[in-house]
Amino acid sequence: MAEEIAVGDLVTVRKSANVPLSFKGTVQKLYVNSAMLTIDSFDDADAMLVEDLKGKTVINYKHILKGGKAVIPPKPEEKK
């Protein structure tokens, strides 16, 4: 089962063709297809990249894991 994601959640991101580094981070903002994350814990070899990113990045939900499980994007809010 996938996990729901919310602002403040601690998550893990794995390096892939679309993601330049593996790291652990905190969800700062949720978008339709992605989330803004702070980069909290990362490999020392990626320090320059994290510095270039100013410690934050936007990652597609399909690359984010919460508790080792995939995440469910938030449902869009209906406009009143």
C-alpha positions in Angstrom: 0.0 0.0 0.0 1.1 3.5 -0.7 1.4 6.2 2.0 -0.4 9.6 2.0 2.0 12.5 2.0 1.7 15.7 3.9 3.8 18.9 4.7 6.3 18.1 7.4 6.7 14.4 6.5 10.1 12.8 6.5 10.8 11.1 3.2 13.5 9.3 1.2 14.5 9.9 -2.4 16.6 7.4 -4.3 19.1 8.4 -7.1 17.8 7.6 -10.6 18.0 8.8 -14.2 15.7 11.7 -13.3 17.0 12.4 -9.8 20.7 13.4 -9.4 21.2 12.3 -5.8 19.8 10.1 -3.0 18.8 11.9 0.2 16.4 12.1 3.1 14.3 15.2 3.4 11.3 17.0 4.7 8.2 17.9 2.7 7.9 21.7 2.5 5.1 22.2 -0.1 2.9 19.9 -2.2 2.1 20.5 -5.9 -0.1 18.5 -8.3 2.6 16.1 -9.5 5.5 16.9 -7.2 6.7 18.1 -3.8 9.2 20.6 -2.6 11.6 19.0 -0.2 14.5 20.2 2.0 17.6 18.0 1.6 18.3 17.0 5.2 20.7 14.0 5.0 22.8 13.1 2.0 26.1 11.5 0.9 29.2 13.7 1.5 30.1 13.2 -2.2 26.9 15.2 -3.1 27.7 18.2 -0.9 28.5 20.5 -3.9 25.2 19.6 -5.7 23.2 20.2 -2.5 24.9 23.5 -2.1 24.0 24.4 -5.7 20.4 23.5 -5.0 20.4 25.7 -1.8 19.3 22.6 0.2 15.9 22.3 -1.5 14.6 20.6 -4.6 11.3 19.7 -6.3 10.8 15.9 -6.9 8.0 14.0 -8.7 5.9 11.9 -6.3 6.9 8.7 -8.1 10.5 9.2 -6.8 9.5 9.8 -3.1 9.3 7.0 -0.5 7.7 7.4 3.0 8.6 4.7 5.4 9.9 2.6 2.5 6.6 2.8 0.6 5.5 4.8 -2.4 3.5 7.9 -1.7 0.0 9.0 -2.8 -0.3 12.5 -4.3 -2.7 14.8 -2.4 -6.2 15.2 -3.8 -6.6 18.6 -5.5 -8.7 21.0 -3.5 -12.0 22.0 -5.1 -12.4 25.7 -5.7 -15.5 27.3 -4.1 
